[in-house]
Amino acid sequence: MLAPTTSPATRHRKRSRNHPHPLRDMILIALRKTGHADLQSVDVHVADGLVRLSGTVSSYFSKQTAQVVSAAAADSRHIDNAISVA
């Protein structure tokens, strides 16, 4: 039998990309539940306990709303709000 062509570390990275982070999912659900159309396109990235929001919204109100909703869903963890306002 042939040995696998990928290392255990590579297989772990592939598996991690296929399984979303539970915190990311909670934040995305909370953003969708607001009903704000702008917040439907916000991207959420979670790494090492840091939550980063990105994307583009049409107002500073939407940007702030995304941060407040995300902080509540993330149990007040630090939110890096990199959302742009167009």
N, C-alpha and C positions, 0 to 999 in steps of 0.2 A: 504494500500500500504506500502511496506517495504522501509525503509530509505536506501540511498546508503551506500555501505560498505566502501567507500573510502572518506577521508576528502577532502574538497575543495583544500587544498594545494597539496595533492597527485595527484588529478586530474589535477592540473595545471602543475606539474612536468611531468606527462605522456604526456600531450598535448605539452609541450615545446620540449620534445625529438622528437616528431613526426613532428615538424615544424622547419626546418633548419633556422638558422640565416641568414638574407639577406646579411650581410657583408661577412659571410663565403662563401655563394654562389658566390658572386662577385669575391672573391679572387680565388676560385676554377676555375671559368670560365677563369679568367685571366691567371692562371697557365696552363690550358689546351690549351689556344690559343697560347702559346709560341711555341708549337710543340716539345719541349724537352721531350723525353721519360721519363727521370728521374723525371720530375716534375709532371707526371701523377699520381704518387703514393704518393705525399706529402699530409699529413693530415693537416687540418686546424681546429683549435679550437678557438672559440671566447667566452670570458666570461668577463663581467664587463669592456668592452671596450679594453681589451687586446687581441691581436691576437697571437696565438702560432702555429708555424709550427713544425711538427714532421715527422718522417719517415727516410728513408735512400736513399741517392743518391750516384752516383759513383765518383763525383768530387767536389772540393771546388767551381769550377765555377758554377755548378748546384745549390749548396747551396746558393751562393751569388745571383744568378739569381732569385731563389725563393724568397729571401728576398726583392730584389729590385722590382720585379713584385708585390709582396704582399703589399709592402708599397705604391706603386702607386695606387693599387686598393682600399686600405684601407684609402686613403686620408692622407697618412703620419702618421697614428697612430703608436704607439709603436709596433714593431714586435719582439716577443721572438722567435728567430730562434734556435730550438732544433733539427734541422735536423742532422743526423749522416752521415758521409762520409765513405763508405766502400772501 
